[in-house]
Amino acid sequence: MKRIITLICVVVTAWGITAVYSQSDHAKKIAESFKGTKYESYVTDILVNKPDYVVFTPKLDNSITGDKYNDHFQVFDKPDGTLFAVWTQATKEADVDQHIAFSKSTDKGLTWSEPIVLAGSKNQTNPQLLASWQQPMVSKSGRIYVLWNQQVTSRGPHCGNMFGIYSDNDGKTWSGPKMVPMTRMTRDPQDITIPPSWCNWQRPLRLGKDGKYLVGVSRHGKLPGEEKGGCTIEFLQFDNIDDNPAVQDIKLSWFSTNEKVLKVEHEKFGSACEEAGIVKLPDGRLFALMRTCAGYPFWSQSRDNGVTWSVPKKLLDRDGGKPYLHPRSPCPIYDWKGPEAASGYYFALVHNTFDFNGKNEYQARGPLYLIAGKFNPNSEQPIEFAPMKLFAERPKGNSFYTSLTIVDGKTVLWFPDKKFYLLGRVIGNEWFKDVQ
């Protein structure tokens, strides 16, 4: 009997669909399976942004797990090919049951395990303080760390301490949660009983010195003379993950802090620079792309493994040096050949729209366009981007808090569609015809 149960688990997805079809029609098979059920609306809606993988679809039973909101979707892997996914989930964004969900796939993303909750409230029945904005890392020995922003007061979802857990058996069991001490910065409240307000929206990558994990940190707060809602970027390096430390013994190095933060100001829309995505260039430089309040994505570069960064500049296209328009919305960037590949080929996602006469910088997150880029060591902006191509055609709801892995030789962008479905899409050669 035990053997039969094991076989069933291998071939059945979280939706009860047997995995007997090829990878190419994976998403269509799952979408079609909802015909004649209470999820009938999924049949066409789930395919709008052309996914190749389906990781999770909400079950809409909030008495079990609040799962309508699915965001900050971070997929990562291990050398044996096992895929893991962690994301922020809730009944709705910033609801009392906002928590960290975890799932894994042992068959190259074809099927995924039933999600479990790592931190925070599973549902609204017994609400706890919010757990959000998880950041996974894998040590060289294979230990999986998941850190997150843990709310410890009644303040908003970004205000919290850094907590974490680890697993030495691919997520079967986890250590108890412990706090990682964080250095306080000038943007943080003077009252030390109030935690800092921060968010790491991308997962840490091995882009720091000697392959240490590095990530951009959005540091919220209010300094004298700033408008409400301001934000700047710092960079955080995890110094000893490969030593398998206890969570409370994780050592952190902070770069571009206090008066050296990256910031962008606009005469009408205030001061906001946040959500940095980082790629490595073939010559060793790091290139960061970030969203701002100024109507454009901005970029910065580091020549010393992320310790110091250049003054942010508007992201320009290859033909004519025209800046890309973009609201205060995610604008991810990735290395096409893998997160830490330094391949010289990159892509980013932009909305290409902004109304400078609008009331504020938070504007419609309409269709997203993919811009494919190539490294040019002789250009001031070291990545030159080809003309845009439509990628996500939804008229609204394209808020792409994404991640990227290589699966069976294919580059896969993992994205939360409408902050509802969790999907994956192959980024193939067709997107790079204009840059090779």
N, C-alpha and C positions, 0 to 999 in steps of 0.2 A: 504493500500500500504506500509506503514512504517513497519508493521509487516512482510510482505513478504520479504522486503529487509533484515531485520535482520536475517531471517531464511537462506536466501541465503548466507549471510556472514559467517554463522556458518558452513555450509557444503561445502564451496568452498575454495580451496587453492589458493595461489598466482598464480598458473599455470592454474586455472580453472578446477581442477580435483575434483570431488565430493568425499567426505570422507565416502564411504560406505563399505570399506574393513577393514580387521582386521589390528592390529598393525604389525603383523609378516610379512605381505607381502606389507607393506607400500612402501618401496623403490622400489620394483619391479614394482608395479602398476604405480608409478610416472615415472620410466624409460621407461616403455612400452608406456606410453602416448605420448612420443615424436616421435613414429614411424610415418613416412610419413610427418613430419614437417621439417622445416629448422634446427631443433635441432636433427636431426637423429643420429648424433654422440654421443649424450648423452645416447642413449639406452643401450649400453654395457659399455661405459666408466664410467658412474656414479656408476656402481655396482662393479668395480674392487676391491675396498677395503672393500667390503661386508657391506655396511651400513644398518642399520635398520630404520633410520630416514633420511628424506631429508628436510632441512630447507630452502635452497635457491639454485637456479640455475640461472646463468646469462642470461639476456634477450638479451644482445649484441647490444643494441641500445644506443650508447653513446650520442645521441642527447637528450635523456631523463635522463638517469643516467649512469655514468661510473661505470660498475659493473663487469668487467672481473677479477679484482683483489679483492679477499676476504680473509682476514687474521686476525690473532689475535682474534679468534672466542671465545667469552665468553658468555656462557649460564648460567643463574642463575634463582632462583625461589623464590616464596613466600609461606608461610604456606598453602594457599588455593590451591596450585598446579599449579598456573599460571606460565608458563615458559616465560622468556624474553631472547632475544639474542641481543648483541651488537658486532659489529666488525668494522675493518678498511677496507674501500672499495675504489676503484678507477678504472680508465680505465686501468692503469697498476701501479705497485708498485712505490711509490714516485712521481706519476704524479701530475699535477697541481690541479686535482680534488680529491685528497685523502681526504676522509671524514669519519665520524662516522655514521654507519647505525644502525637502531633499528627495531626489530620485536618482536612479542609475540605470544604465543599459549595458548589457554584456554581449549584445549582438549588433554593434556598430550603429546604434540609434534606431533600430527597427522597432523595438519594443522597450518600454520603460516600466520600472517598478512602481507600485502604488506609492505616492509621496508620503513621507513622514514629516512631522513637525519637529524641528531641532530646537527652536526657541520661540517664546511668545505663546499666545492663546490659540488653541486649535479652532475655537468658535466663540460666539458671544455669550455662551452660557455662564462661564466663569472667567471673565476678562482679566488679563494680567497687563502689565506695562508692555508697551510695544517693543518688538524686536524687528530691526530693519537693516537694509543695505549691507547684506552679507558679502564677505570677501574670502573666497576659498584659495588655499595654497596646498601644494603637495611637496613634502620634503624629499630628499634624494633616496631615503629609505622606503618611501611610500606612505608615510603617515600623512593623513588628510587633516588639515586645519580648516575650520570655518570660524571666522571672526565676524562680528556684527556690531551695529549701533544699538545699544540696549538703553531704552528709556528708563530712567530711575526717578523721575519726577513727573508731574502732570503736564509739563511743558510739551511743545510740539514734537513731531516724529523725528526731527533731526537732532534734537537736544538729548544727548545721552553719552554714556561711557562705552568704551570698547570692551566687549566680552568675547569669549570664544570657547570652543571645544575642539577635541581631536579624536580621530579614529585610526586604529592600527589594523583594522580588518575590513576596509572598503565600505565603511558605513553600517556594518551590522550592529556594532555597539559604539558608544561615544563616552568620552570622559565627562565629568561634571563641569558645568560652566564656571569660568574664572575670569577675572578682570585683567586686562592689559593696561598698565599705567600709561597715561597720555600726558605729554608736556602741554601746559597751558600757554596760550599765545595772547597777543595784545587784543585780538578780536573777541576773546572769550569774556564772559561776565566777570566783573571784579569780585563778585560773591563766589568764593571757591566751592560753596555747596551746590552751585548750579553747574551742571556739566557743560562742556562746549557743544556747539551746534556744528555738525560736520556730516559729510557723506562721501563715501568712495563709490562712485557709480560703475567704474570698470573694475574687473578683478586684477589683483597684482600680477605682474609679469616679471620674468627674470631678465630685467633690463638694467638693473643697477650694477655697481662695481662687482666683479667676480661672480656675476650671475645671481646676485641677490634680488629678492622680490622688491619691486618698486611700483608705486601707484600714485596717481594724482588725487588730492584731497580738496573737496569743496568746503571751505571754512566760512560758515555763515556768522552773522553778528551785526553789530552796529557800533561804529566808532563815532566820536564827535565830528559833526559836520556831514556825516553820511546819511543817505536816505534809508528808510526801512526797506529791507529786502536785499541789502547789499551782500556781495559774496566775492571772495577771492580764492586763488588756488595756491596750495602748498604741495609739497611732494613728500611722501613717506616711504622709507626703506625699512624692510624687515630684515634685521641683521643676522639672525641666528636660527632661522627656520630649519636649515639642514642639520642642525645639532639636535633636533627633536626635543626642544625645551618644553617644560610644562607651560601652559598658556600664560600664567602669571609671570613667567620668566622670559617671555618674548622681548627681545631688545629692539627698540625703534630708533631710527635716525630721521630727523626732520630737516628738509631742505626748503629754501625760498620761503622762509617764515617771517612773521612780524613785518618789518618795513620792507622786506625783499619779496613779498608775495606778488604773484602775477595778478594784475587788475586791469580792467577796461572801464572807462567812464564815458557817459553820453550826456550831453547838456540837457536832454529832455527825460531820458529813461533811467538816469541814475548811474550806479556803479555796480556792475555784476560781471564776473568772469568765473566760470565754473565748469565742472564735469570734463576734465581733461582726459583725452585718450592718447596713449603714447605708442609710437612705433620706433624701431631702430633703423637707422640708415646704414648703407653699406660701408661708410667711412667711420662708423662708430658713434656718430652723433645721434641724439635722441630728438624726435620731432613730436610735439604735442599739439593737438587740435582741441579747441574748447568752444563751448557756447558762451554767448555774451548778451548784454542788454542793448548792444549798439546796432543791431540789425544785420550783423555779419558774424560768421565764425572767425575766430582769430587763431593764430598759430605762434608758437615759440619753439626755440631749440636750445639744447644743452650740449656742450662739448666736453663735459666732465662727469658723465654717467649720472646726470640728473641732479647734481649738487647745486649748480647755478644755471639760470635760464635767461634768455634774451627778452627784451621788451616785446610784448605781444603785438602782432601786426595782422591786418585783415588778410584773409585767405583769398588769393587771386587765381583766376583761370589762366590757362596757358596761352590763349589767343587774345591778345590785347590787354592783358593784365586787369581785367574787370573783376571787382569783388563779388563773391557769391552772397546773395541775400539769404537771411536765415533769422527766424524769430528766436526767442529764448526757449529753445527746444533741443533735445539731444542731437549732436552731430558726430556720430562715431567715426573713427578711422581705424583701419586694420592693415596689417601686412598680408598681402594676398597669399603668400606661401606659408604662412603660419605666424602666430602671435609674436615670436621672438626671432624670426628668420633673417631679418636684415636683408631681404631679397632685392630691394630696389623697386618693387612693384607694390602699390598700395591702392586702397579705395576708401572713399568717405561717402557719407550720405547727407544731402542738404535738401531743404525745402525750396530754395530759390524763390522765396517771396517774403516781402516785409513791407508794411505800410508805415512810413515815418510820420504820417499824420494820425496814426492810431492812438488810442488812449494809453496804452502801455506796450511793453515788449513781449508780453505773453499773448501771442496771436495764433491764428488757426494753424494747426499742425496738419496741413493738407498733404498731397502726394509728396513722396520722397524720390529724389533723383540720385543715382549712383554716379560718382565721378571717379574714374580710374586715373591713377597717377603713376609717374615714373621718376625715379631719382635723377636729378641733374646737379652734379657737384659744382657746376659753374654758375648756378642761378642763386639769387639772393633768397628766394623761397625754394628750398632744395627739393621739393616735390612739385612737379608740373602736372596739372590735371587736364585731361582731355574733355571734350564737350560732354555735357550731362546726358544720361539715359534714364528714362522713367523706370523706377524700381518698384515702389509701393504705390499703387494707384488709388487707394482709398481716399475719398475726399476729405476725411478727417480721421482722427484716432491713430495716426502714425507717430507714436511716441516710442522710439526705438532705443530702449535700454538693453543693449545687446552684448553678445560675446562671439568668439570665433574659435573653431578648432579645425584640425585636419582629420577627416574621417575616411579611412580606406583610400587615401590619396586625393580626396576631394576636399576643397575648401568650403566649409559650411558656416554661414552666418546664422546664429541662433537669436531669435527676436520674439518679444511679446507683442502679438498683434492685438491692437486696441486695449492693451493691458488686460487681456482676457485669455486668448489662446497662447500657448507656448509652442513655437514652430521653428523649423530650420530650413534654410534654402541654400542650395549649392551656388557658389559664385564661380562660374566657369569661364573658359577662354573668351566667350562671346563678349564679355564686358571689357576686355582688354585689347580688342582688335585695333583700336585707334592709338595705342601707346607702345606697341611692340615693334 
